[in-house]
Amino acid sequence: MNMLIYEMEITEKHLDFYTIIISNNIAVVNIKYNPLTKDLIYPEDMNPLNELKENEAQLKAILKNKSIDTFYPGFKLRFALRDKKDVIAYNDISKIVVLDKRENSHKIYTTDKSLDNIHQIYTDGCYLEKLGRGGYSLIIKSPEGEYSTQSIQTDKKNSSLIELIAAIKAVELLKDIERLRIITDSQYVRKGLTEWIINWKLNDWNTINGTKAKNIEYWKKFDKLTDGKYIEFQWVKAHSGHFENTLCDLMAKEAAKDVTI
């Protein structure tokens, strides 16, 4: 899938519409966008940046997710669109998102079916506010069906970060294994490495709102650990009766509660 890289700059406001210059190394176009109504207006002549319209759903998602207070003349942003990305498939939480970084490639796509004979990693994490500490756990299932588990207490005070640390720990333990499937109830883990990190990197680890991304050092580590690997990200709904996910949840909470650690 080709990655299309652009720069945008908000130049002026008229009524509730902002004029936004979008450019690449070939051409420049001016669009108008209303962050209140989410209306997007293109110029009559879009050539040779007609791929912006062809990937409109992604462009609209970037503009829609920007905070209203970050629409002002002078705001600049670099961003990437995946040419002809199936946005519906990526938003389908039942799909598996694949990150393939083998052979110096960087492929991201969705699939309905996992590979056979692959190491499966189940992770979960929690933060117990009353205790002021958290815990995370992981279950690793080998292709032969053998299980191994770990539970670890942490002083981190953010559940999303703890979920991320759990996934990092699991990949570290399987550093010599090329193909992995991570099963998690965290969209933060699922989307961070397959969607958000691309634009963070383009903007010196700033978000589309111009603020620093959270937990940068951990995302850099996770990104590096996945080099040369094929990773499947499978999302499961928390507290839905999924056996391994439920067990991970219980193990993480017990680790957080353990006063002997």
C-alpha positions in Angstrom: 0.0 0.0 0.0 1.5 3.3 -1.1 1.9 6.0 1.5 1.0 9.5 0.4 2.8 12.3 2.4 1.5 15.9 2.5 1.9 19.1 4.4 -1.0 21.3 5.4 -1.1 24.9 6.6 -4.2 26.8 7.8 -3.9 30.3 6.3 -7.1 32.2 7.0 -10.7 32.0 8.4 -13.8 33.3 6.7 -17.0 32.9 8.7 -16.7 29.4 10.0 -14.6 28.0 7.2 -10.8 27.8 7.3 -8.7 27.9 4.2 -6.1 25.1 4.3 -3.2 24.8 1.9 -2.3 21.1 1.2 0.9 20.3 -0.7 3.4 17.6 -1.6 6.5 17.8 -3.7 4.4 18.0 -6.9 1.5 20.4 -6.4 -0.5 22.6 -4.1 -4.3 22.9 -3.6 -6.5 25.1 -1.3 -9.4 23.4 0.5 -11.9 24.9 2.9 -13.1 23.2 6.0 -15.7 24.0 8.7 -14.8 22.2 12.0 -18.2 22.9 13.4 -20.3 21.2 10.6 -17.4 19.0 9.3 -18.1 20.3 5.7 -15.2 20.0 3.3 -15.0 22.0 0.1 -12.5 21.3 -2.7 -11.5 23.6 -5.5 -12.9 23.0 -8.9 -9.5 21.8 -10.3 -7.9 19.2 -8.0 -5.4 17.9 -10.5 -2.7 16.7 -9.9 -3.7 16.1 -6.2 -6.9 14.3 -7.1 -5.8 11.4 -4.8 -6.9 13.7 -1.9 -10.5 13.2 -3.0 -9.9 9.5 -3.7 -8.8 9.1 0.0 -11.3 11.6 1.4 -12.4 9.5 4.3 -8.8 9.5 5.7 -8.5 13.3 5.2 -11.8 14.0 6.8 -10.9 11.8 9.8 -7.7 13.8 10.4 -9.6 17.1 10.2 -12.5 15.8 12.3 -10.2 14.5 15.1 -8.4 17.9 15.4 -9.6 19.9 18.3 -11.5 23.0 17.3 -9.1 25.3 19.2 -6.3 24.0 17.0 -7.9 25.5 13.9 -6.1 28.9 13.5 -4.0 30.6 10.8 -0.4 29.5 11.0 -1.1 25.9 12.2 1.1 23.4 10.2 1.0 19.7 10.1 2.5 16.9 8.1 0.3 13.8 7.5 0.2 10.6 5.6 -2.7 8.9 3.8 -2.6 5.2 2.7 -3.6 5.2 -0.9 -6.9 3.4 -1.5 -7.1 2.3 2.2 -10.2 0.3 3.0 -11.3 2.6 5.9 -14.4 0.4 6.6 -12.2 -2.7 7.1 -9.8 -0.8 9.4 -12.7 0.4 11.5 -14.2 -3.1 11.7 -13.0 -4.3 15.1 -13.6 -7.9 14.1 -10.8 -7.6 11.6 -7.2 -8.6 12.3 -4.7 -5.7 11.6 -1.4 -6.9 10.3 2.0 -5.1 10.6 4.6 -6.8 8.5 8.1 -5.3 8.9 10.1 -8.3 7.5 12.7 -7.8 4.8 13.0 -4.1 5.5 9.3 -3.6 4.4 6.5 -1.8 6.3 3.2 -3.3 5.2 0.0 -2.7 7.1 -3.3 -4.3 6.1 -6.4 -6.1 7.4 -7.4 -9.7 7.2 -10.2 -12.0 8.4 -8.0 -15.0 9.1 -4.9 -15.4 11.2 -1.9 -17.4 10.1 -1.7 -20.9 11.4 1.2 -22.1 13.6 1.8 -18.7 15.1 2.7 -17.7 18.7 -0.3 -16.1 20.4 0.2 -13.4 23.0 -2.7 -12.4 25.3 -2.1 -9.2 27.3 -4.0 -7.1 29.8 -3.2 -4.3 32.3 -4.9 -2.3 35.0 -4.5 0.6 37.3 -6.2 0.4 40.7 -6.6 4.0 41.8 -7.4 3.1 45.5 -4.0 1.3 45.8 -2.1 3.8 43.7 -0.5 1.0 41.6 -1.2 -1.2 38.7 -0.4 -4.6 37.3 -0.1 -6.3 33.9 -0.1 -9.9 32.7 0.5 -11.9 29.6 -0.2 -15.4 28.4 1.9 -16.8 25.7 0.5 -19.8 23.7 2.9 -21.6 21.5 1.9 -23.1 18.1 2.0 -26.5 19.9 -0.6 -25.3 22.4 1.7 -24.9 25.4 1.0 -22.0 27.7 3.3 -19.8 29.8 2.3 -16.8 31.9 3.7 -13.8 33.7 2.2 -11.2 36.1 4.0 -8.0 37.0 3.2 -5.1 39.4 3.9 -1.6 38.2 3.9 1.9 39.7 2.7 3.4 36.5 -0.6 5.2 37.0 -2.2 5.0 33.6 -4.1 1.9 32.3 -3.4 2.6 28.6 0.3 2.9 29.3 0.2 -0.3 31.4 -1.5 -2.1 28.5 1.2 -0.9 26.2 4.0 -2.1 28.6 2.4 -5.5 28.7 2.6 -5.8 24.9 6.2 -4.6 24.9 7.2 -7.1 27.6 5.6 -10.0 25.6 7.4 -9.1 22.4 10.7 -8.8 24.3 10.2 -12.3 25.7 9.7 -13.6 22.1 12.4 -11.5 20.5 13.7 -14.5 18.5 10.2 -15.3 17.2 9.4 -13.8 13.8 5.6 -14.2 13.6 3.3 -13.2 16.5 -0.3 -12.5 17.2 -1.2 -10.0 20.0 -4.7 -10.4 21.4 -5.7 -7.4 23.4 -8.7 -5.4 24.6 -6.8 -2.2 24.1 -7.5 -0.1 21.1 -4.5 2.1 22.2 -2.2 -0.9 21.6 -4.0 -2.0 18.4 -4.1 1.4 16.7 -1.0 3.0 18.1 1.5 1.0 16.1 -0.6 0.5 13.0 -2.1 3.9 12.5 -1.2 6.8 14.8 2.6 6.4 15.0 3.1 7.2 11.3 1.8 10.8 11.8 3.6 11.1 15.1 6.9 10.4 13.4 6.2 12.9 10.6 5.7 15.6 13.2 8.6 15.0 15.6 6.2 13.0 17.8 3.5 15.6 17.9 -0.1 14.8 17.5 -2.5 16.3 14.9 -3.3 18.9 17.5 0.3 20.0 17.8 0.8 18.5 21.3 3.4 15.9 22.2 2.2 12.3 21.9 1.9 10.5 25.2 4.4 7.7 26.2 6.8 8.4 23.4 9.7 6.5 24.8 7.5 3.4 25.1 6.2 3.7 21.5 9.7 4.1 20.2 10.7 1.0 22.0 7.7 -1.0 20.8 8.3 0.2 17.2 12.0 -0.9 17.4 11.1 -4.3 18.9 8.8 -5.1 16.0 11.4 -4.5 13.3 11.8 -7.6 11.2 8.6 -9.2 12.6 5.2 -10.1 11.3 2.6 -9.0 14.0 -1.1 -9.6 14.0 -3.2 -7.4 16.2 -6.5 -8.9 17.2 -8.9 -6.9 19.4 -11.3 -8.6 21.9 -14.0 -7.0 24.0 -13.1 -6.7 27.6 -15.2 -8.7 30.1 -16.9 -10.6 27.3 -16.2 -14.1 28.6 -13.1 -14.6 26.4 -11.1 -17.2 28.4 -7.5 -15.9 28.0 -8.5 -12.3 28.2 -10.5 -12.9 31.3 -7.7 -14.7 32.9 -5.2 -12.0 32.0 -7.5 -9.4 33.6 -7.7 -11.4 36.8 -3.9 -12.0 36.9 -3.2 -8.2 36.3 -5.5 -7.2 39.1 -3.9 -9.8 41.5 -0.5 -8.5 40.6 -1.6 -4.9 41.4 -3.0 -6.0 44.8 0.0 -8.2 45.8 1.5 -6.4 48.9 4.5 -8.9 49.0 6.1 -7.5 45.9 
